[in-house]
Amino acid sequence: MRTAIDRFLQYLTVERNASAYTIKSYREDLVALADYLTEGAGGTCPKPEAIHILELRGYVAAMHEAGYAKTSIARRLASLRSFYKFGQREGWTKSNPAKPLRNPRKGRSLPHFLSAEDIGRLLVAPSAKTTMGLRDRAILETIYSAGLRVSEAVGLNRGDLDIAAGILRIRGKGRKERLAPVGSYAAKAIESYLAKARLNPSVPAGPSAPVFLNKFGRRLTTRSVARMLEKHLQITSLDTRTTPHSLRHSFATHLLDRGADIRSVQELLGHKSLVTTQIYTHVSTSALREVYEKAHPRAK
C-alpha cells in the first residue's frame, strides 16, 4: 500500500506538477487510510488492489464516528478516487472501489465578512510610519482590493505588479494565472511600502523578488499574515473570527451588494465554477432579510 502511495505522489509531482501543499494533503489522506487498514488487519496493511468497497465504507463510517467534518471526509474520498484512478492507469487494479462511495451531504455555511465601515477601520490600523506598518497596510489593502487568496498575495513578485495600469498578475489554484485589477488605495499603499523598503540595501530587487517580505528580508508566509491580522483585529476591537480569507469574502459581498454582475465577480475571484461564487448571493440576500426584519413593522 505505502509503495503504491509513494508512486502516486511521485506521479503527482513529476507529471502533474502538483504543489507541495497538494502533495502533502494527498499523502496525509492516503496514509490515514493505510493506518486504519493496518490496525484493522492486525498490523499488516493489505495491498491496495485487494481492498474491497466494504472496507472503504467501514473507513468512512469510522470517520463519521470520530467526528470528522463532512468536508474532510469528502476530501479524503476524492483523494482515494484519484489514487485508484492512477492504479487503473498503471494496471495494478482493474476497478476503482472508491468511485461508488458518495460524499456526505453538507450544508454550506455563509462565509464571514466585514462591513465596509469595519474594513475601513482595519485598513488604517497599521502604522504608516514604519516599514512593517506600511507592509501590513499594503498587503491588507491588496487582498481586499483585488479579492485575493492570502497565498496569492504572498506569492506576488515585483514583476507581477503594473501599478500604473492598476493590474496584478495572479497565480491562483492549479497554477492558473489571471489578471486582477487593483484600486488606487491599494496601489498607493504598495508604492509607499516599496519606496520605504528600497531604502534597505539588503532587500532583494528584480522581477522575481517577493513583494511582501518579513523582517529577515524573505517572502512573507500565509501564517505570518494571519498573525499580523490578529494583532490589528485586537487593536481595532473588530470581530476575532476574521481571517485573511474574510477580506476576500468581504470583497465579493461588497461588489454584489453594489450591483456587480455575478459572472464578473466569478472572474475576479478566479473561481472555476459559478456555483462557488453563488454563495455570496446568499450572503447578500441574508443581509437584506436582516434589514427587512429590523425595519418593516409587520416583518415578524
ChimeraX attribute file (.defattr): number of C-alpha atoms within 10 A of each C-alpha:
attribute: neighborCount
match mode: 1-to-1
recipient: residues
	/A:1	18
	/A:2	16
	/A:3	10
	/A:4	17
	/A:5	18
	/A:6	13
	/A:7	15
	/A:8	20
	/A:9	20
	/A:10	15
	/A:11	14
	/A:12	18
	/A:13	15
	/A:14	9
	/A:15	9
	/A:16	11
	/A:17	14
	/A:18	16
	/A:19	13
	/A:20	10
	/A:21	9
	/A:22	14
	/A:23	16
	/A:24	11
	/A:25	13
	/A:26	22
	/A:27	17
	/A:28	13
	/A:29	18
	/A:30	20
	/A:31	14
	/A:32	14
	/A:33	18
	/A:34	20
	/A:35	15
	/A:36	18
	/A:37	21
	/A:38	15
	/A:39	12
	/A:40	14
	/A:41	11
	/A:42	8
	/A:43	11
	/A:44	12
	/A:45	18
	/A:46	15
	/A:47	13
	/A:48	19
	/A:49	18
	/A:50	10
	/A:51	16
	/A:52	12
	/A:53	15
	/A:54	11
	/A:55	14
	/A:56	19
	/A:57	15
	/A:58	13
	/A:59	18
	/A:60	22
	/A:61	12
	/A:62	13
	/A:63	15
	/A:64	14
	/A:65	9
	/A:66	9
	/A:67	9
	/A:68	12
	/A:69	13
	/A:70	16
	/A:71	13
	/A:72	13
	/A:73	20
	/A:74	18
	/A:75	16
	/A:76	21
	/A:77	22
	/A:78	17
	/A:79	19
	/A:80	21
	/A:81	18
	/A:82	17
	/A:83	21
	/A:84	23
	/A:85	19
	/A:86	19
	/A:87	21
	/A:88	15
	/A:89	10
	/A:90	12
	/A:91	11
	/A:92	14
	/A:93	16
	/A:94	13
	/A:95	13
	/A:96	20
	/A:97	22
	/A:98	22
	/A:99	15
	/A:100	9
	/A:101	15
	/A:102	11
	/A:103	15
	/A:104	15
	/A:105	9
	/A:106	10
	/A:107	7
	/A:108	7
	/A:109	9
	/A:110	13
	/A:111	15
	/A:112	17
	/A:113	23
	/A:114	20
	/A:115	12
	/A:116	13
	/A:117	8
	/A:118	14
	/A:119	18
	/A:120	12
	/A:121	16
	/A:122	21
	/A:123	20
	/A:124	17
	/A:125	16
	/A:126	22
	/A:127	14
	/A:128	17
	/A:129	9
	/A:130	13
	/A:131	19
	/A:132	19
	/A:133	16
	/A:134	23
	/A:135	25
	/A:136	26
	/A:137	23
	/A:138	26
	/A:139	23
	/A:140	25
	/A:141	27
	/A:142	24
	/A:143	24
	/A:144	24
	/A:145	21
	/A:146	24
	/A:147	26
	/A:148	25
	/A:149	23
	/A:150	22
	/A:151	19
	/A:152	16
	/A:153	26
	/A:154	21
	/A:155	20
	/A:156	20
	/A:157	20
	/A:158	17
	/A:159	15
	/A:160	19
	/A:161	19
	/A:162	14
	/A:163	17
	/A:164	8
	/A:165	10
	/A:166	14
	/A:167	17
	/A:168	22
	/A:169	17
	/A:170	23
	/A:171	18
	/A:172	18
	/A:173	14
	/A:174	11
	/A:175	11
	/A:176	9
	/A:177	12
	/A:178	14
	/A:179	15
	/A:180	19
	/A:181	18
	/A:182	22
	/A:183	16
	/A:184	14
	/A:185	13
	/A:186	23
	/A:187	22
	/A:188	14
	/A:189	21
	/A:190	23
	/A:191	14
	/A:192	17
	/A:193	23
	/A:194	19
	/A:195	13
	/A:196	15
	/A:197	22
	/A:198	12
	/A:199	10
	/A:200	11
	/A:201	8
	/A:202	10
	/A:203	16
	/A:204	17
	/A:205	14
	/A:206	9
	/A:207	12
	/A:208	12
	/A:209	18
	/A:210	22
	/A:211	27
	/A:212	26
	/A:213	18
	/A:214	13
	/A:215	10
	/A:216	9
	/A:217	14
	/A:218	14
	/A:219	17
	/A:220	19
	/A:221	16
	/A:222	17
	/A:223	12
	/A:224	12
	/A:225	22
	/A:226	15
	/A:227	13
	/A:228	16
	/A:229	20
	/A:230	18
	/A:231	15
	/A:232	19
	/A:233	19
	/A:234	11
	/A:235	12
	/A:236	14
	/A:237	12
	/A:238	16
	/A:239	14
	/A:240	12
	/A:241	10
	/A:242	16
	/A:243	19
	/A:244	23
	/A:245	20
	/A:246	19
	/A:247	26
	/A:248	24
	/A:249	24
	/A:250	22
	/A:251	25
	/A:252	27
	/A:253	27
	/A:254	18
	/A:255	16
	/A:256	18
	/A:257	15
	/A:258	9
	/A:259	8
	/A:260	13
	/A:261	10
	/A:262	17
	/A:263	14
	/A:264	12
	/A:265	21
	/A:266	18
	/A:267	16
	/A:268	18
	/A:269	22
	/A:270	22
	/A:271	15
	/A:272	11
	/A:273	11
	/A:274	13
	/A:275	10
	/A:276	11
	/A:277	20
	/A:278	14
	/A:279	18
	/A:280	23
	/A:281	16
	/A:282	15
	/A:283	21
	/A:284	18
	/A:285	13
	/A:286	13
	/A:287	13
	/A:288	13
	/A:289	13
	/A:290	11
	/A:291	11
	/A:292	14
	/A:293	12
	/A:294	12
	/A:295	10
	/A:296	9
	/A:297	8
	/A:298	8
	/A:299	9
	/A:300	7
